[in-house]
């Protein structure tokens, strides 16, 4: 049964895999952070997926990062499914609350009323259930979610209790990483679209996909983030990025950023 409760203001005492936590903190600010987060949560609560989203206003959330121990494509599909149906999710429903607060939410695939959302995010990717820490803030909110695959069964009550105790620590790691503030640009600022238009005027032979990818690279997005944003595979992102390099006459990322 889906549930929402205020997160504890103080974390309960819980044994922590110090080595895994140190490894997580070391990756803060890098593209490897989300993978380190998954390793930590896999060891501590048996999570098979992890995803972090940033929210601003009533628009679609921005993907900070996602990873899974199953097929990599499953993480991308789950993230895209959420971004397409976010308005039907209990986490997004908390965003209308005006006071800053943190909430712990839990839901199973069966709890999702929207069949389209359930099919896109859970059924297609083999997800059984999810718990999240949702930090609501008037300026910009964040959700950190862990999922269990159906093959491994749902989270146990003990694992959920442990997760609740660990979530303040996980949130601190996301803050260190930069989380919602700098991990992904806010598309509604129009900067990506402006960059894309500028590139098109200077390089008219570039394809639409090359322009889309190049603009996002210049905005600081990783291949994984671009793939999730555009709904394409990471390998396709790399192909179009290399095509953009050739069209623009640059040899590497540094030259592209300066172009």
C-alpha positions in Angstrom: 0.0 0.0 0.0 1.4 3.4 -0.9 2.4 5.6 2.0 3.7 9.0 2.8 5.2 10.2 6.1 7.5 12.9 7.3 11.1 11.8 7.3 12.7 11.6 10.7 14.5 14.7 11.8 17.2 12.5 13.3 18.5 9.4 11.8 18.2 6.2 13.9 21.4 4.5 14.8 22.4 2.1 12.0 25.5 0.3 11.0 27.0 1.8 7.8 29.4 0.3 5.3 32.0 3.0 5.8 34.1 1.9 2.8 31.1 2.2 0.5 30.1 5.6 2.0 33.7 6.9 1.5 33.6 5.7 -2.1 30.3 7.5 -2.6 31.6 10.7 -1.2 34.7 10.6 -3.3 32.6 10.4 -6.5 30.6 13.5 -5.6 30.7 16.0 -8.5 31.6 13.3 -11.1 29.6 11.3 -13.6 30.4 8.2 -11.5 28.4 9.5 -8.5 25.1 7.8 -9.4 26.9 4.4 -9.9 28.6 4.8 -6.5 25.2 5.6 -5.0 23.8 2.4 -6.4 26.8 0.4 -5.0 26.2 1.9 -1.5 22.4 1.3 -1.6 22.8 -2.2 -3.0 25.0 -3.1 0.0 22.9 -1.4 2.6 19.3 -2.0 1.6 19.5 -4.3 -1.4 18.3 -1.7 -4.0 18.4 -2.7 -7.7 17.8 0.7 -9.1 18.5 4.3 -8.0 17.3 7.6 -9.5 17.6 11.2 -8.5 15.4 13.9 -9.8 15.2 17.7 -9.4 12.0 19.7 -9.5 11.3 23.4 -10.1 7.8 24.7 -10.2 5.0 22.6 -11.8 7.0 21.5 -14.8 8.6 18.1 -15.6 11.4 17.0 -13.3 15.0 17.0 -14.4 17.0 13.8 -14.2 20.1 14.2 -12.1 21.1 10.5 -12.6 19.9 6.9 -12.7 21.6 3.5 -12.6 20.6 -0.2 -12.1 22.2 -3.6 -11.5 20.0 -5.0 -14.2 20.2 -4.1 -17.9 21.3 -0.5 -18.3 18.5 0.1 -20.7 16.0 -0.6 -17.8 17.3 2.4 -15.8 16.8 4.7 -18.8 13.3 3.3 -19.5 12.3 3.7 -15.9 13.5 7.3 -15.8 11.8 8.2 -19.0 8.6 6.6 -17.8 8.7 8.7 -14.7 9.4 11.9 -16.6 6.5 11.2 -18.9 4.0 10.4 -16.1 5.4 12.4 -13.2 2.1 14.2 -12.6 0.5 10.8 -11.6 3.2 10.0 -9.0 2.9 10.5 -5.2 6.3 12.2 -5.0 5.2 15.0 -7.3 2.0 15.4 -5.4 4.0 16.6 -2.5 5.5 19.5 -4.4 2.5 21.6 -3.9 3.2 21.8 -0.2 4.6 25.2 0.7 6.6 24.5 3.8 10.1 23.0 3.3 10.1 19.5 4.6 11.4 16.0 3.9 9.1 13.0 3.3 9.6 9.3 3.1 7.3 7.6 0.5 6.8 4.0 -0.4 4.7 2.4 -3.2 4.5 -0.9 -5.0 3.7 -1.3 -8.7 0.2 -2.4 -7.7 -0.4 0.9 -5.9 -0.1 3.0 -9.1 -3.5 3.9 -10.3 -2.4 5.1 -13.8 -2.0 2.0 -16.0 0.1 4.0 -18.5 2.5 5.1 -15.8 2.7 1.6 -14.2 3.4 0.0 -17.6 6.0 2.6 -18.7 8.0 2.8 -15.5 7.4 -0.5 -13.6 6.1 -3.2 -15.9 8.5 -2.6 -18.8 11.5 -2.5 -16.5 10.6 -5.3 -14.0 10.3 -3.0 -11.0 8.4 -4.3 -8.0 8.4 -1.4 -5.5 10.1 1.9 -4.6 10.9 4.0 -1.6 11.9 7.7 -1.8 13.1 10.6 0.2 11.4 13.7 -1.2 12.8 17.1 -0.1 10.3 19.8 -0.8 11.7 23.3 -1.1 10.0 26.4 -2.6 13.1 27.1 -4.7 13.9 23.6 -6.0 13.0 20.2 -4.7 14.7 16.8 -4.9 13.7 13.1 -4.8 16.1 10.3 -4.2 14.5 6.9 -5.0 15.5 3.3 -4.7 13.7 0.4 -6.5 13.7 -3.4 -6.2 13.3 -5.6 -9.2 10.6 -8.2 -9.3 13.1 -11.0 -9.5 14.4 -10.1 -6.0 11.0 -9.4 -4.5 9.8 -6.3 -2.6 11.7 -4.5 0.1 11.2 -6.0 3.5 10.0 -3.9 6.5 13.5 -4.2 8.0 15.1 -2.8 4.8 12.6 0.1 4.7 13.4 1.0 8.3 17.1 0.8 7.5 16.5 3.0 4.4 14.7 5.6 6.4 17.6 5.8 8.8 20.1 6.1 6.0 18.2 8.6 3.9 19.5 11.8 5.6 23.0 10.6 5.0 22.2 9.9 1.3 20.6 13.3 1.0 23.8 14.9 2.4 25.8 13.0 -0.3 23.5 14.4 -3.0 24.0 17.9 -1.6 27.7 17.4 -1.8 27.4 16.2 -5.3 25.6 19.4 -6.3 22.3 17.5 -6.7 19.5 19.6 -8.0 21.4 22.9 -8.2 24.1 22.0 -10.7 23.9 18.3 -11.8 21.7 19.2 -14.8 20.7 22.5 -16.4 17.2 23.8 -16.1 15.8 23.4 -19.6 13.1 26.0 -19.0 15.7 28.7 -18.7 15.8 28.5 -22.5 19.6 28.3 -22.6 19.8 24.9 -24.3 17.3 26.1 -27.0 19.3 29.3 -27.4 22.5 27.4 -27.8 20.9 25.0 -30.3 19.6 27.9 -32.4 23.0 29.6 -32.3 24.7 26.4 -33.4 22.2 25.9 -36.3 22.9 29.4 -37.6 26.7 28.8 -37.6 26.6 25.2 -38.7 23.6 24.8 -41.0 24.7 21.3 -42.2 24.3 19.8 -38.7 21.3 17.4 -38.3 18.6 18.1 -35.7 19.9 15.3 -33.5 23.5 16.6 -33.7 22.3 20.1 -32.8 20.3 18.7 -29.8 23.2 16.7 -28.5 25.8 19.4 -29.1 23.7 22.0 -27.3 23.3 19.7 -24.3 27.0 18.9 -24.2 27.8 22.6 -24.1 25.3 22.9 -21.3 27.3 20.4 -19.2 25.1 17.3 -19.5 26.7 13.9 -19.6 25.9 11.3 -22.3 23.7 9.5 -19.8 21.7 12.6 -19.0 21.4 13.5 -22.7 20.1 10.0 -23.4 17.4 10.3 -20.8 16.5 13.8 -21.8 16.1 12.9 -25.5 14.8 9.4 -25.1 17.7 7.7 -27.0 20.5 5.3 -26.2 23.8 6.5 -24.8 25.5 4.9 -27.8 23.3 7.0 -30.1 24.2 10.1 -28.1 27.9 9.4 -28.7 27.3 8.8 -32.4 25.6 12.2 -32.8 28.2 13.9 -30.6 31.0 12.6 -32.9 28.9 13.8 -35.9 28.7 17.2 -34.3 32.4 17.3 -33.8 33.0 16.6 -37.5 30.4 19.2 -38.7 31.9 21.8 -36.4 35.5 21.0 -37.1 36.4 20.3 -33.5 38.4 17.3 -32.2 37.3 16.9 -28.6 35.0 18.1 -25.8 37.2 21.0 -24.8 37.2 22.4 -28.3 33.4 21.9 -28.6 32.8 23.9 -25.4 34.9 26.7 -26.7 33.2 26.7 -30.2 
